[in-house]
Amino acid sequence: MFARLPEPGALERVAAAAAAAYGAPSRPHVVLAPGTQILLAAMAAQVAPGRAVVLGPTYGEFARAAALAGHQVTEVASIAQLADADLAIVANPNNPDGRVFGRADLLGAAEALRGRGGGGRLVIDEAFMDVGPHGASLGGEVARGNIVVLRSFGKFYGLAGVRLGFALAAPDLAARLTAWLGPWAVSGPALAIGAVALADAAWAQAMRERLAADARRLDAALAAVGLDVAGGTSLFRLVETRAADEVFHHLGRAGIWVRRFAERPAWLRFGLPADEAAWERLRAALAVGR
C-alpha cells in the first residue's frame, strides 16, 4: 500500500462506494481527489473566466479559488442573486452558520443558470451534508449537467489528514476533472481507508446519533454561561456574542481554540470536544470565565 502506486481496482472500489454513499447516479459521475480543496480550483478552472458569485457569508476559500482562476468574484446574500453568474458556489449546509438551503431553491437556481447564454454552473459544497437533513443532498441531480456537488471525507470521519474528497458531476465533466487532477491523485492508504469507511453504513448512522447528542450537550454547556447558539451543524456550533473577543482570548489562555471571524466580530465557532477530558477542560474554562 505504501510502496506501490494505487491500482485501478482500488480507485474503482472507492468510487463505487462513494456513489452509493452520496447518492450519485452511477460510478462515472464520481471524481476522486486528495481532498475537496483542490476540487475548488479544478472546478473554477473548468469555467471560462467570468463572473463568480458566492452565497455568503461562508468559507473564504470559495472566493479565493475563483479569483485565482481569473473570475471576478462577488458575494451575495440570497439564492436569487446567483442567477446571472458564470460560476455560482453555495455551501449546503453553510459554514459557519449551518444554514440549509432547500432542494427546490437550489434546483431553481441551477435552472436559472442553465437558461443563460452558454449556461452557468452551480457548485454545491456539501462538506457537512453527512450530518445534514435527510434528502437535502443534490448528489442525485448532477446528471442535469450544470450541477456539481463536492463531498468531503475528512470532516465526518474525523480523518482530515487522509486527504480524500469527491466531486459528483455529469460524466463528461467528471472525466475532465479527473484528467485535470492527473494520475495517482489519491494515495493508496487513503483509498484503502475510504473504501472501508464509506461502506460502513451502520457506523455512519451511529456516528450521526452520537454527534447530535454531543451537539446538544455543547449547546447546554454554552447556554449555562450565557452563550446562545446562533447556528451550526452537529459537527460545530456558532455563537454570537458581543463578548466574542473576550471569550476567544480567555479560552485561548486555557488552551482551547475556537474560530473567530474578522468580518463577523461577534461570531465564534466551537468544535465538539473529542473526549471526556476535553469536555471537562471546556467546562472548567467556561466556568472560570463566567
Buried (B, 14 or more C-beta within 10 A) or exposed (E): EEEEEBEEEBBBBBBBBBBBBBBBBEBBBBBBBBBBBBBBBBBBBBBEBBBBBBBBBBBBBBBBBBBEBEBEBBBBEEBEBBBEBBBBBBBBBBBBBBBBBEBEBBBBBBEBBBEEEEEBBBBBBBBBBBBBEEEBBBBBBBBBBBBBBBBBBBBBBEBEEBBBBBBBBBBEBBEBBBEBBEEEBBBBBBBBBBBEBBBBEEEBEEBBEEBEEBBEEBBEBBEEBEBEBBBBBBBBBBBBBEBBEEBBEBBEEBEBEBBBBEEBEBBBBBBBBEEEEEBEBBBEBBEEBE
